[in-house]
Amino acid sequence: MKQRTVKSTIEMEGIGLHTGEKMSLVISPAYPDTGICFRRSDIECEYTRVSPYTVTSTQLATTIQCGNNTISTIEHLMAALYGLGIDNAKIDVCGPEVPVFDGSSTAFVNAVYNAGVTEQAKARKFIKFKKRIRLEKDGKWIEVIPSRFFKVTFDIEFENESIGQQKSFINVTPESFTKELASARTFGFRHEVEQLWQMGLAKGGSLDTAVVIDGTDVLNPEGLRYRDEFVRHKMLDLVGDISLLGFPIFGHIRAYKSGHNLNNLFARTLIESANYYDIIELPDTVPVQNHNLELKPQGIS
């Protein structure tokens, strides 16, 4: 199995969730073993290779340190890159946050499809878990158990009737990520969004950038994209946060009510549990179900 990068440069522009201002983004091909690196193009800043330890905040979104400044809301982009099997890329962000677009990974997935993916000369490395690792905090938990593929099972539970209790499972492949997770949007409650506005936060939050719930009603005119869109978005966030490990994984992650904070703590715990996993390479003759190179658009919107 070979490492992969985007075939051509991708340029994107959209509104930032927190600032409400227009942000631009450039994703460029990168050499093997570069990993995923971010840089602020609006200030003097070197590229920073992401890892769980570059995360400085998990409030409302995943924020990383970049030089003396930060870049927030990276999780939907990171999920798309991981879900589509991109190992190496350089990302320039003109502003303090990645554009939110519609609150999902759809825009990033479509951009990668349009740019294409190319294999590189060096072998791809995988984290293969040998033992169960579990982390619990404040009634929430997340764990990984050994598996031949990358799988995610997620449970959420809200008192709100529009959400309630939802559980979903996915065996993550480029095809399944595109079809089942990519277009699941972030969500919030109307009263919480209004409170954030009063605090000067989430200025870009609207029905165009998130699913908004008011009591038992979903305010978005088009409704939900999936019956269980809420738990699917939590899974999308988890894929994005776990991708900061820097390698694709063989393991089944199971989570209950986890969010960005617990996801990041778990990713750090995984790195520090070196006796529980191996870093391996696979020969080119071995088929890997969850990292198929062929990217075929699934008609997502």
C-alpha positions in Angstrom: 0.0 0.0 0.0 1.4 3.4 -1.0 1.0 6.8 0.6 -1.4 9.3 -1.2 -1.7 13.0 -1.7 -4.1 15.2 -3.8 -3.3 15.2 -7.5 -3.6 19.0 -7.9 -4.0 22.1 -5.8 -7.4 22.8 -4.3 -8.7 26.4 -3.7 -11.8 27.0 -1.6 -13.5 30.0 0.0 -16.3 30.2 2.6 -17.6 31.7 5.8 -15.9 31.0 9.2 -18.3 29.6 11.8 -17.0 31.7 14.6 -16.0 35.0 12.9 -18.7 35.0 10.3 -16.1 36.4 7.9 -14.9 35.0 4.6 -12.0 32.6 4.8 -9.9 31.1 2.0 -8.3 27.7 2.0 -5.6 26.1 -0.3 -4.9 22.4 -0.2 -1.6 21.5 -2.0 0.1 18.2 -2.8 2.9 17.2 -0.4 5.8 14.8 -0.4 5.6 11.4 1.2 5.9 11.4 5.0 4.9 15.0 5.2 1.6 14.2 6.9 -1.2 16.9 7.1 0.3 20.3 7.7 -1.4 23.6 8.3 -0.1 27.2 7.9 -1.8 30.6 8.4 -1.2 32.3 5.0 -2.4 35.7 6.3 0.5 36.0 8.8 4.1 34.9 8.9 3.9 31.3 10.0 5.6 28.0 9.3 3.8 24.8 8.5 2.7 22.8 11.5 2.1 19.0 11.2 -1.0 18.2 13.1 -1.1 15.8 16.0 -3.3 15.4 19.1 -0.7 17.5 20.9 -1.2 20.5 18.6 -4.8 20.9 19.8 -5.2 23.9 22.0 -9.0 24.0 22.4 -11.9 21.8 21.9 -14.6 24.3 22.7 -17.2 24.3 19.9 -14.6 22.9 17.5 -11.1 21.5 17.3 -8.5 24.2 17.3 -4.7 23.7 16.7 -1.7 25.8 17.4 0.0 27.2 14.3 3.1 29.2 15.2 2.1 31.9 17.6 -1.5 31.8 16.4 -4.3 29.2 16.0 -6.5 27.7 13.3 -10.0 26.4 14.4 -12.7 24.2 13.0 -10.3 21.8 11.3 -12.3 18.6 12.1 -14.6 18.4 9.0 -11.6 18.9 6.7 -9.5 16.4 8.6 -12.3 13.9 8.5 -12.6 14.3 4.7 -8.9 13.8 4.1 -8.8 10.7 6.4 -12.0 9.3 5.0 -10.7 9.6 1.4 -7.3 8.2 2.3 -5.1 11.3 1.9 -1.9 10.9 3.9 0.0 14.0 2.9 -1.1 17.6 2.2 -0.1 21.2 2.9 -3.0 23.4 3.9 -2.9 27.2 3.8 -5.7 29.0 5.7 -6.1 32.7 5.2 -7.6 33.6 8.5 -8.1 32.0 12.0 -10.5 29.2 11.0 -11.3 26.7 8.2 -14.5 27.7 6.4 -17.5 25.8 7.7 -19.5 25.6 4.5 -22.7 23.7 5.3 -21.4 22.3 8.5 -20.4 18.9 7.0 -17.5 17.5 5.0 -19.3 17.6 1.7 -17.5 20.6 0.2 -14.1 19.1 1.1 -15.0 15.6 -0.3 -16.2 17.1 -3.6 -13.1 19.2 -3.8 -10.8 16.1 -3.4 -12.9 14.2 -6.0 -12.4 17.0 -8.4 -8.7 17.3 -7.8 -8.0 13.6 -7.8 -5.7 11.4 -5.7 -2.3 10.2 -6.6 -0.2 7.3 -5.1 3.3 8.1 -4.0 6.5 6.1 -3.9 6.7 5.3 -0.2 4.8 2.7 1.7 1.8 3.6 3.8 2.0 2.9 7.6 -0.9 1.8 9.7 -1.5 1.7 13.5 -2.7 -1.8 14.3 -4.2 -2.2 17.8 -3.5 -5.4 19.7 -5.4 -4.7 22.9 -8.4 -2.9 24.1 -7.9 0.7 25.3 -10.7 2.5 27.1 -11.1 6.1 28.5 -14.0 7.2 30.7 -14.8 10.7 31.8 -18.0 12.3 33.3 -20.3 9.5 32.3 -18.9 9.4 28.8 -16.6 6.8 27.3 -14.6 5.9 24.3 -12.6 2.8 23.5 -10.8 0.9 20.7 -10.6 -2.8 20.3 -8.6 -4.8 17.7 -10.1 -5.1 14.2 -8.9 -5.9 10.7 -10.5 -2.7 9.5 -11.3 0.8 10.8 -14.8 0.7 12.3 -16.8 3.2 14.4 -19.8 2.5 16.6 -21.3 5.6 18.3 -24.1 6.2 20.8 -25.6 9.5 21.7 -28.4 10.4 24.1 -30.2 13.7 24.4 -33.3 14.7 26.4 -34.5 16.6 23.3 -37.1 14.6 21.4 -35.8 15.6 18.0 -32.6 13.8 18.8 -33.2 11.3 21.6 -31.1 8.2 21.7 -29.3 7.3 18.4 -26.7 4.6 17.6 -24.9 4.0 14.4 -22.1 1.8 13.0 -19.8 2.3 10.0 -16.9 0.4 8.5 -15.0 3.4 7.2 -14.0 3.2 3.5 -13.8 6.1 1.0 -17.1 4.9 -0.4 -18.9 4.5 2.9 -17.5 7.8 4.3 -18.8 9.7 1.2 -22.2 8.1 1.3 -22.9 7.7 5.0 -21.0 10.4 6.9 -19.7 13.2 4.7 -22.9 15.2 4.4 -24.0 14.9 8.1 -24.1 18.4 9.4 -23.1 19.9 12.8 -26.1 20.8 14.9 -27.2 23.0 17.8 -30.1 24.3 19.7 -31.6 27.7 18.9 -31.3 29.0 22.5 -27.6 28.0 22.6 -26.9 29.6 19.3 -28.5 32.8 20.4 -26.4 32.7 23.6 -23.2 32.3 21.6 -24.2 35.2 19.4 -24.6 37.4 22.5 -21.1 36.2 23.6 -19.6 37.3 20.2 -19.2 33.6 19.1 -20.6 31.5 16.3 -21.2 34.6 14.2 -21.3 32.4 11.1 -23.9 30.1 12.6 -27.1 29.9 10.6 -29.5 27.4 8.9 -27.0 27.4 6.0 -24.1 26.2 8.3 -25.8 23.8 10.8 -28.9 21.9 11.7 -30.7 24.1 14.3 -33.3 22.7 16.7 -36.0 24.7 18.5 -37.8 22.5 21.0 -39.0 19.5 19.1 -38.7 21.2 15.7 -35.8 21.1 13.2 -35.8 24.7 11.8 -34.0 23.9 8.5 -36.6 24.1 5.7 -35.1 21.0 4.0 -35.2 18.9 7.2 -32.6 16.2 7.9 -30.4 14.5 5.4 -30.5 11.3 7.4 -33.0 10.1 9.9 -30.0 9.8 12.4 -28.0 12.7 11.1 -27.1 13.8 14.6 -25.1 10.7 15.5 -23.6 10.5 12.1 -22.2 13.9 12.5 -20.7 12.9 15.9 -19.0 10.0 14.0 -17.7 12.4 11.4 -16.2 14.6 14.2 -14.6 11.5 15.7 -13.0 10.5 12.4 -11.6 14.0 12.1 -10.3 14.1 15.6 -8.7 10.6 15.5 -7.1 11.4 12.2 -4.6 13.6 14.1 -2.8 10.4 15.1 -1.1 10.8 11.7 -1.7 7.2 10.5 -4.7 5.3 9.3 -5.7 2.7 11.9 -6.9 -0.9 12.2 -9.3 -0.8 15.1 -12.9 -0.6 16.1 -13.6 2.6 18.0 -16.8 2.5 20.1 -18.0 5.7 21.8 -20.8 6.9 24.1 -21.6 10.6 24.2 -18.0 11.5 23.3 -17.2 15.0 21.9 -14.1 16.9 20.8 -12.6 17.1 24.3 -12.8 13.3 25.0 -11.8 12.5 21.4 -8.6 14.5 21.8 -7.8 13.0 25.2 -8.4 9.6 23.8 -6.1 10.3 20.8 -3.3 11.4 23.2 -3.9 8.2 25.3 -3.6 6.1 22.2 -0.2 7.6 21.3 1.0 7.0 24.9 -0.1 3.4 24.9 2.7 2.1 22.7 2.6 -1.4 24.1 -1.0 -1.7 22.8 -0.3 -1.3 19.1 2.1 -1.9 16.3 3.0 0.4 13.3 2.9 -1.8 10.3 3.3 -1.7 6.5 1.3 -3.9 4.1 2.6 -5.3 0.9 1.0 -4.1 -2.3 -0.5 -7.5 -2.9 -2.7 -7.3 0.2 -6.2 -5.9 -0.4 -7.3 -3.4 2.2 -11.0 -2.9 2.3 -11.0 0.3 4.2 -8.5 2.2 2.0 -9.6 1.8 -1.6 -8.0 4.3 -3.9 -10.9 4.6 -6.4 -12.9 7.7 -5.6 -16.3 7.7 -7.2 -18.7 10.6 -6.5 -21.8 9.3 -4.7 -24.1 12.2 -5.8 -23.7 14.1 -2.5 -24.9 17.6 -2.4 
